[in-house]
């Protein structure tokens, strides 16, 4: 997205550009105390945490970034949008900025990035941070979709003007409302308008397509039983994008993982009920410290 629009973005007073490794990053940062790094899901941006950042920053040092090519982070290398490359570049950004996250919060695919970032070879702390996943996307596509979706995403990402066509066709208000509704979540008009702006932006759509086309979860999933972090999965019980059972299955394979259910909330649970989500995150961190 064009940086000239940043002043109309949520929490824009916290926004700055970071010319770190590879990409030109959009960073929002506020507060002191334990460092909480917040990673959005595919197709999202820092706006997803718009109501969480100010509240968490009352007691923590909160850092939220846009993933490469999405939101206001300018893509520096088109081949570095997959899980491993993205986590490596965020680890380098943390080192560049002097951040050592105590907690990493990841929504949807952002949880996979958080888990990869917490592994010993990449962890900015040198040891595993606490991981909090919100409706974590930790399962491969199944059946025919598992074969066709990655191929289609790669084809779309490789074709010139695809992002422009997609963004133009998908960004009208009715389609955005239907898209968000299909996730099991119900957002207000302001929330829908922010997604309309994202989906209507060619560069953001291009970055999202690149992420999908380069996504590969299998190596991370195979290592889950040996993952060093304490992990807490927060799941919206009406999530129609990633079933709650996905987090439960992942937790059952891990050494130290807990699942927390939020009744009546969907895939964007933290946007639907930010107060409940903030309270749960604060409680998890407090109990981990005790």
Buried (B, 14 or more C-beta within 10 A) or exposed (E): BEEEEBEEBBBEEBBEBBEBBBBBBBBBBBBEEBBBBBBBBBBBBBBBBBBBBBBBBEBBBBBBBBBBBBBBBBBBEEEBBBBBBBBBBBBBBBEEBEBBBBBBBBBBBBBBBBBBBBBEEBBBBEEBBBBBBBBBBBBBEEEEEEEEBBEBBBEBBEEEEBBBEBBEEBBEEEEBBEBBBEBBBBBEEEBBEBBBBBBBBBBBBBBBBBBBBBBEBEEBBEEBEEBBBBBBBBBBBBBEBBBBEBBBBBBEBBEEBBBBBBEEBBBBBBBBBBEBBBEBBBEBBEEBEE
